[in-house]
């Protein structure tokens, strides 16, 4: 997994959760990992389309809009 248990727990605590089950953390990790991977994949395609090797902020922003 790309996003650690601790990061998910911290985000959920900051969002107001008092207690979080292990199953909830795992489910949130799955969602966040898929979202991050899909966004990264789109950003890579966008940078390649622009004939660049470097992924730029604009690629990430465009990828998140799609």
Secondary structure, DSSP 4 states (H G I P E B T S, - for coil): --S-HHHHHHHHHHTT-S---HHHHHHHHHHHHHHHHHHHHHHHHHHHHTT-SS--HHHHHHHHH-
